[in-house]
Amino acid sequence: MTHETPIIEVTADRLGPGELCRLFHQGAIAAVLVGDPRVRRVWEALVLDATGPGVADDLPWNASLLEIARNHRAGTDVSDRLGDVVEFFPGAIGYIGRKLELSRDPTTGELSCQPAMFSRRSTTSNPDLSVFPLCWEIVADVMGSVGDGTANVYRVAVQRLKYEHDLADIIRHYELMGSNFADRWTRIGRALDTYRRAARGPLKSKYLSNIFAFLCLAPPLRQQLLRLNAMVARSDRVWRTNGETIIGEPHYDSGRYFSGLCGARGNIVTEAYDGHVWHELRIAPDRLVILPGGPAWRKWGIRPTLHRVLHTTRASQSQAHTNITLLLGGPRQRREAKIPVRYLKPKKAPG
């Protein structure tokens, strides 16, 4: 079978052993599970029914900073952090979210959730586990179709991520997280990270980006280097946009075999890269967009899909459930191997 698009729609009855693996090997950069009522059911249970007054599982973008801090579980890396998170870094990441990890005891089959407790308005409660078996079932079905259906799944990611509607509010979050509560050396370290992440083209390599960042700390050199970087960026297809603002840098999901995305979008767009051009992914509550990650490449030779998040100028009303992504993914790998953006060769166009 040949395909004319690198984004392939599949139904639940096509999630047979190795089917998604075959599609990804043929050149698909994303597979979209459509017509599966389970997807909308978990969206409604985890997002629509989890917000608003009087609910047991109020989500962090409706909570105070103190409640977010109480529900945060720190880790050494972004992918290790669980609970409520506030992730804002210029050009690299920008959302408020709640990240859970499900695990199943291999002996008893009992399903558990981490974090196991959440604080809400000075009281604590357990997450509602009733919909989590369905999340596990979806991930297990996709995992069997992506690769090995006999492999045991022990950890599943369930994440709810909210992107701000207003770009000015995103910038305010950057400023809050970056400077207001940091001492001098912390600000210098954050500036180094900002300049390093801003490097484009050849300057993006590991060593040159570090040199570029250090030189940008010197005011006499900074403007010239940033002008040079801007010139390079215009010829870099990975970072080129049509006027949109990148709030989620181009990246591979290096810690999961795959990520499945559903949700409601207004003026936020997720795009996937086929090695030549970017393709917008249509995210909706009843569609699960499946993107292969780093472990799938290492185990089955499925190249991970480079993707990014953009803030656009599209007209959109600010609504309670707009610009929210529900991510189902797994199995999570404790040991991650970072994949440089330019390491993998472009995927061949299907057809």
KEVEXVEX-372481 format. One record per residue (C-alpha): residue number from 1; y, x, z. Coordinates in pm, 1 decimal. Layout:
BEGIN
NUM,Y,X,Z .
...
// end
This chain:
BEGIN
1,0.0,0.0,0.0 .
2,347.4,125.0,-81.5 .
3,678.0,28.2,75.4 .
4,1033.3,7.5,-54.3 .
5,1205.8,44.1,281.5 .
6,1157.8,291.6,566.5 .
7,1177.4,0.5,814.6 .
8,862.0,-213.2,802.6 .
9,811.2,-555.8,961.1 .
10,469.5,-632.2,1108.4 .
11,318.1,-929.0,1289.2 .
12,101.8,-914.4,1600.8 .
13,-216.9,-967.6,1399.2 .
14,-139.6,-643.8,1211.9 .
15,-135.2,-434.6,1529.0 .
16,-489.5,-322.3,1461.0 .
17,-621.5,21.2,1556.3 .
18,-424.3,286.7,1371.8 .
19,-220.8,41.3,1159.1 .
20,118.5,159.7,1281.3 .
21,-3.8,517.4,1262.4 .
22,-77.7,462.8,893.3 .
23,265.2,310.0,827.9 .
24,444.9,595.5,1002.3 .
25,242.0,853.5,809.5 .
26,340.8,675.5,487.7 .
27,707.1,735.2,569.2 .
28,821.7,443.0,784.0 .
29,1090.1,547.9,1033.5 .
30,1064.2,221.8,1231.1 .
31,824.8,-70.2,1256.6 .
32,949.9,-409.2,1371.4 .
33,715.4,-647.3,1552.4 .
34,820.0,-997.8,1441.9 .
35,688.7,-1346.8,1515.2 .
36,538.9,-1245.0,1850.0 .
37,646.0,-1493.8,2122.5 .
38,570.4,-1235.6,2392.0 .
39,881.2,-1037.2,2296.0 .
40,1124.5,-1324.1,2351.8 .
41,940.4,-1423.2,2667.8 .
42,990.3,-1083.5,2833.4 .
43,1354.3,-1076.1,2714.8 .
44,1425.6,-1413.5,2872.4 .
45,1243.6,-1325.1,3194.8 .
46,1396.6,-979.4,3238.3 .
47,1749.5,-1040.3,3108.7 .
48,1845.6,-1407.7,3077.5 .
49,1676.1,-1512.2,3402.8 .
50,1784.1,-1196.3,3589.6 .
51,2161.1,-1239.3,3575.0 .
52,2406.4,-1474.7,3731.0 .
53,2459.4,-1615.6,4079.9 .
54,2164.1,-1710.9,4291.0 .
55,1903.2,-1500.4,4111.1 .
56,1673.2,-1255.7,4284.8 .
57,1710.4,-971.5,4035.0 .
58,2083.4,-929.0,3974.0 .
59,2134.7,-648.6,3721.2 .
60,2351.8,-343.9,3796.9 .
61,2638.4,-412.3,3555.2 .
62,2715.1,-715.6,3774.4 .
63,2687.5,-515.2,4096.5 .
64,2920.5,-295.9,4297.8 .
65,2912.1,83.1,4277.6 .
66,2766.3,89.0,4628.6 .
67,2475.8,-135.7,4527.4 .
68,2408.5,83.5,4222.6 .
69,2401.4,392.1,4447.4 .
70,2159.1,223.7,4687.1 .
71,1924.9,137.8,4400.1 .
72,1938.8,476.1,4226.3 .
73,1644.8,717.6,4232.6 .
74,1765.1,1061.8,4128.0 .
75,1570.5,1294.6,3901.3 .
76,1620.8,1635.1,3747.0 .
77,1680.6,1486.7,3401.4 .
78,1811.6,1160.8,3253.6 .
79,1455.6,1056.9,3168.3 .
80,1343.2,1114.9,3529.7 .
81,1598.9,882.7,3686.1 .
82,1478.3,540.9,3793.1 .
83,1635.4,236.4,3947.8 .
84,2000.4,163.9,3871.9 .
85,2179.9,423.2,3663.4 .
86,2529.7,484.7,3529.3 .
87,2501.7,723.6,3234.6 .
88,2830.7,816.5,3066.0 .
89,2894.1,1142.7,2883.9 .
90,3137.4,1166.5,2589.1 .
91,2956.5,1130.0,2257.2 .
92,2615.9,1165.6,2419.2 .
93,2536.2,857.9,2623.9 .
94,2715.9,555.4,2761.9 .
95,2550.4,265.9,2946.9 .
96,2476.3,105.8,3282.5 .
97,2113.0,16.8,3329.9 .
98,1809.1,-52.8,3541.7 .
99,1503.9,162.0,3471.8 .
100,1158.7,74.2,3601.3 .
101,825.6,246.6,3562.3 .
102,502.2,49.1,3574.1 .
103,171.8,207.6,3662.8 .
104,-181.2,71.3,3688.9 .
105,-439.7,206.0,3928.0 .
106,-725.9,333.5,3706.9 .
107,-983.1,223.5,3965.7 .
108,-859.9,-115.5,4084.6 .
109,-645.8,-207.6,3785.5 .
110,-363.9,-311.0,4020.0 .
111,-17.2,-301.7,3864.9 .
112,271.2,-150.1,4059.7 .
113,638.6,-85.5,3995.2 .
114,871.2,200.9,4080.0 .
115,1114.9,163.6,4243.7 .
116,926.7,-87.5,4456.0 .
117,1234.2,-221.4,4637.9 .
118,1591.5,-305.4,4538.3 .
119,1900.1,-367.7,4747.0 .
120,2116.7,-668.1,4669.0 .
121,2412.1,-770.7,4881.1 .
122,2280.8,-587.9,5189.0 .
123,1929.3,-732.8,5158.4 .
124,1620.3,-582.4,4998.4 .
125,1368.3,-746.0,4769.4 .
126,1073.3,-657.2,4550.2 .
127,1102.5,-685.6,4171.3 .
128,934.7,-995.7,4030.5 .
129,604.5,-866.0,3894.0 .
130,503.2,-1185.1,3713.7 .
131,620.3,-1075.8,3365.9 .
132,519.4,-711.2,3394.5 .
133,154.5,-764.4,3289.2 .
134,293.4,-901.7,2962.2 .
135,510.7,-591.2,2919.7 .
136,202.6,-377.9,2980.8 .
137,4.0,-580.4,2726.8 .
138,267.4,-533.3,2454.7 .
139,287.9,-158.8,2516.8 .
140,-92.5,-126.1,2516.6 .
141,-118.3,-315.1,2185.0 .
142,145.7,-98.0,2020.7 .
143,-6.9,218.0,2166.4 .
144,-345.7,129.5,2018.9 .
145,-188.5,70.5,1679.7 .
146,24.6,384.1,1687.4 .
147,-258.6,610.8,1788.8 .
148,-558.7,588.9,2016.3 .
149,-649.9,238.4,2130.9 .
150,-907.8,375.4,2373.6 .
151,-655.9,591.9,2558.8 .
152,-573.9,476.5,2909.8 .
153,-211.0,381.0,2963.1 .
154,-95.2,473.3,3312.0 .
155,285.6,460.5,3291.1 .
156,506.4,214.4,3105.4 .
157,886.8,219.9,3089.0 .
158,1080.5,-105.4,3128.8 .
159,1452.9,-46.2,3091.7 .
160,1751.8,-279.5,3066.7 .
161,2059.9,-103.4,2928.7 .
162,2410.4,-252.7,2895.0 .
163,2668.9,-100.3,2659.1 .
164,3033.4,-185.7,2716.5 .
165,3204.2,-416.5,2468.9 .
166,3542.2,-240.8,2487.8 .
167,3563.7,122.4,2372.1 .
168,3855.2,177.7,2611.1 .
169,3627.2,81.2,2900.0 .
170,3369.2,333.5,2783.2 .
171,3637.1,604.0,2785.8 .
172,3743.1,496.7,3135.4 .
173,3383.1,538.9,3251.5 .
174,3377.3,888.1,3097.7 .
175,3690.0,978.2,3290.5 .
176,3560.0,831.9,3614.2 .
177,3226.4,1012.3,3592.1 .
178,3376.4,1336.2,3462.8 .
179,3679.2,1434.0,3660.4 .
180,3800.4,1217.3,3943.4 .
181,3547.2,1323.8,4204.0 .
182,3459.4,1676.6,4089.4 .
183,3567.4,2012.9,4223.9 .
184,3700.2,2285.3,3994.2 .
185,3368.1,2451.3,3915.1 .
186,3200.2,2117.9,3849.1 .
187,3479.6,2026.7,3605.1 .
188,3435.2,2360.9,3428.8 .
189,3060.8,2301.6,3401.4 .
190,3116.8,1954.1,3263.1 .
191,3371.7,2089.5,3014.4 .
192,3113.9,2343.0,2895.9 .
193,2859.7,2063.4,2847.5 .
194,3115.6,1852.6,2661.1 .
195,3208.7,2132.2,2418.9 .
196,2845.3,2231.9,2371.6 .
197,2747.5,1875.0,2283.2 .
198,3047.8,1847.2,2049.8 .
199,2930.3,2139.7,1833.8 .
200,2829.4,2038.2,1481.3 .
201,2644.7,2187.8,1186.3 .
202,2542.6,2553.8,1234.3 .
203,2736.9,2559.9,1561.1 .
204,2484.4,2310.6,1701.8 .
205,2213.2,2576.4,1736.8 .
206,2115.8,2665.2,2092.1 .
207,2293.0,3000.3,2116.3 .
208,2596.3,2932.7,1897.6 .
209,2671.6,2607.3,2080.9 .
210,2679.2,2795.7,2412.5 .
211,2912.4,3061.1,2269.3 .
212,3128.8,2790.6,2112.5 .
213,3154.3,2610.1,2448.3 .
214,3255.2,2921.1,2640.8 .
215,3519.9,3016.4,2384.8 .
216,3662.4,2663.8,2393.8 .
217,3749.2,2718.0,2761.3 .
218,4019.7,2961.2,2646.1 .
219,4331.1,2759.3,2549.4 .
220,4446.1,3005.5,2278.1 .
221,4111.1,2964.0,2094.6 .
222,4030.3,2602.4,2166.2 .
223,4237.8,2426.5,1900.5 .
224,4128.7,2661.7,1623.3 .
225,3762.8,2626.3,1718.5 .
226,3785.8,2248.2,1741.1 .
227,3950.3,2234.4,1396.6 .
228,3670.7,2450.9,1256.2 .
229,3413.7,2227.0,1422.8 .
230,3577.8,1915.1,1275.3 .
231,3557.6,2067.8,926.5 .
232,3188.5,2143.1,975.0 .
233,3124.6,1792.8,1111.9 .
234,3250.3,1628.4,793.3 .
235,2966.3,1792.7,598.9 .
236,2699.5,1722.2,863.6 .
237,2512.3,1406.1,762.6 .
238,2346.3,1373.0,1101.8 .
239,2683.1,1327.2,1274.1 .
240,2879.7,1161.9,993.2 .
241,2998.3,803.2,1046.5 .
242,3207.0,547.0,860.1 .
243,3470.1,526.6,1129.7 .
244,3239.6,416.7,1413.4 .
245,3230.7,601.6,1746.0 .
246,2907.0,770.7,1849.9 .
247,2828.0,676.4,2211.0 .
248,2459.6,772.0,2196.4 .
249,2407.9,1107.9,2027.5 .
250,2138.0,1155.2,1758.8 .
251,1817.0,1223.8,1945.8 .
252,1439.4,1192.0,1952.1 .
253,1268.1,1024.5,2247.1 .
254,1084.4,1332.6,2363.3 .
255,920.4,1183.7,2672.3 .
256,743.5,877.0,2525.9 .
257,488.6,815.6,2251.0 .
258,712.6,534.0,2132.8 .
259,1010.1,322.1,2232.8 .
260,1027.0,-51.5,2159.5 .
261,1373.4,-207.9,2151.2 .
262,1475.7,-573.3,2163.3 .
263,1800.3,-730.5,2276.7 .
264,2131.8,-888.3,2185.8 .
265,2403.8,-693.2,2008.2 .
266,2768.6,-756.9,1933.4 .
267,2967.3,-450.8,1832.7 .
268,2701.3,-194.6,1928.6 .
269,2465.6,-65.8,1657.7 .
270,2151.9,149.2,1673.6 .
271,2070.3,348.2,1361.3 .
272,1761.7,545.4,1253.7 .
273,1769.8,846.9,1022.5 .
274,1524.3,906.3,738.9 .
275,1639.7,1263.8,673.7 .
276,1895.3,1159.5,415.4 .
277,2079.4,844.3,529.6 .
278,2119.4,631.7,841.1 .
279,1969.1,281.5,853.9 .
280,2092.8,11.0,1089.4 .
281,1820.1,-137.5,1308.6 .
282,1848.5,-512.7,1357.1 .
283,1801.2,-559.9,1729.3 .
284,1733.2,-918.2,1843.6 .
285,1563.3,-1093.2,2138.8 .
286,1257.6,-1185.3,1929.1 .
287,1215.5,-855.0,1741.0 .
288,1066.1,-537.1,1888.8 .
289,1185.0,-230.5,1695.8 .
290,926.1,46.1,1741.4 .
291,1036.7,410.7,1711.4 .
292,783.9,695.6,1746.5 .
293,867.0,970.4,1996.2 .
294,784.8,1335.0,2048.9 .
295,435.8,1301.9,2201.3 .
296,318.9,1101.3,1895.1 .
297,419.7,1394.3,1676.0 .
298,234.7,1646.0,1891.4 .
299,-84.0,1436.8,1922.6 .
300,-114.9,1246.1,1593.0 .
301,128.8,1418.4,1358.9 .
302,364.2,1119.4,1354.0 .
303,714.3,1254.1,1317.9 .
304,954.2,1112.0,1578.1 .
305,1247.4,910.6,1451.3 .
306,1598.4,1041.8,1500.3 .
307,1827.6,761.9,1615.0 .
308,2176.7,710.3,1755.5 .
309,2401.2,441.3,1906.2 .
310,2743.4,353.2,1762.6 .
311,3037.4,152.2,1889.1 .
312,3182.0,-33.5,1591.0 .
313,3498.6,-226.8,1512.6 .
314,3306.3,-544.8,1436.4 .
315,3462.9,-862.8,1569.3 .
316,3258.8,-968.0,1870.0 .
317,3320.0,-1188.5,2168.0 .
318,3249.4,-1034.1,2504.7 .
319,2959.5,-1235.5,2641.8 .
320,2733.7,-1195.2,2943.0 .
321,2423.7,-1101.7,2743.0 .
322,2583.2,-912.0,2452.6 .
323,2514.6,-541.9,2392.1 .
324,2210.0,-538.9,2618.1 .
325,1893.0,-357.1,2515.7 .
326,1551.9,-416.4,2668.7 .
327,1332.9,-110.7,2614.6 .
328,954.2,-114.3,2649.8 .
329,794.1,224.4,2602.8 .
330,511.5,448.5,2694.3 .
331,304.4,604.0,2804.5 .
332,565.8,830.1,2960.3 .
333,490.8,1201.5,2966.3 .
334,571.9,1387.6,3285.5 .
335,615.9,1714.7,3096.3 .
336,859.7,1682.3,2812.9 .
337,904.9,1920.8,2521.5 .
338,1255.4,1894.0,2384.4 .
339,1271.8,1866.9,2006.6 .
340,1582.4,2013.4,1840.2 .
341,1757.6,1763.0,1614.4 .
342,1708.1,1984.1,1308.3 .
343,1354.4,2100.3,1384.8 .
344,1165.0,1840.6,1184.9 .
345,1176.0,1810.7,808.5 .
346,1312.6,1483.7,663.6 .
347,1062.4,1204.3,625.3 .
348,962.1,1121.6,270.6 .
349,1094.2,791.5,144.4 .
350,814.6,531.9,139.8 .
351,699.4,414.8,-197.9 .
// end
